[in-house]
């Protein structure tokens, strides 16, 4: 079982990674530093037991969480992106957790 502090530590380690995008790039991802988050996310998904974990040449990550019930249910998908807008500095982020 994962405790609250483990989740906070994992999350804050990810948000510290500079993933600033480049609006002038024709590549996907638009900067090499976006791979600095993509690769650890793939390893994290594997570590937590996801199946069929993959990453393609565009840093699109896919994984499957098998159902834990014995009857058919609809498939649920989650879609997200992990780049940071170039309108804001993505360097030296120092997240703070404020309780309550």
C-alpha positions, -999 to +999 in steps of 0.1 A: +000+000+000+013+034-009+011+061+018+003+097+014+039+109+017+051+085-010+025+100-034+035+135-025+072+127-030+066+111-064+044+139-076+068+167-065+097+149-081+079+150-114+068+186-113+104+197-107+114+184-141+118+211-167+095+201-196+092+235-213+080+232-249+092+250-280+065+266-301+089+270-330+097+233-332+082+209-357+091+179-336+070+160-311+079+163-284+091+198-291+121+197-268+145+169-258+140+178-221+104+165-223+120+130-225+134+137-190+098+132-177+085+107-203+111+080-195+107+081-157+069+080-162+072+048-182+093+032-155+069+043-128+040+028-147+058-005-149+068-003-113+032+001-101+020-029-121+005-014-152+006-038-182+014-032-219+034-002-210+049+015-241+063+047-254+067+057-290+091+080-309+068+110-301+068+103-263+032+091-264+029+067-234+003+040-232-005+015-205-032-009-194-047-013-160-066-047-161-100-048-145-102-063-110-138-074-113-153-105-129-180-088-151-176-066-182-174-029-176-167+000-200-132+009-208-119+042-193-092+062-209-071+090-194-053+115-217-028+141-205+002+160-217+034+167-198+050+197-214+052+231-198+041+262-217+070+284-229+051+314-215+064+305-181+098+295-169+100+258-162+134+259-146+141+254-109+105+247-098+103+242-061+068+228-052+054+233-018+027+212-001+004+232+020-018+212+043-054+223+050 
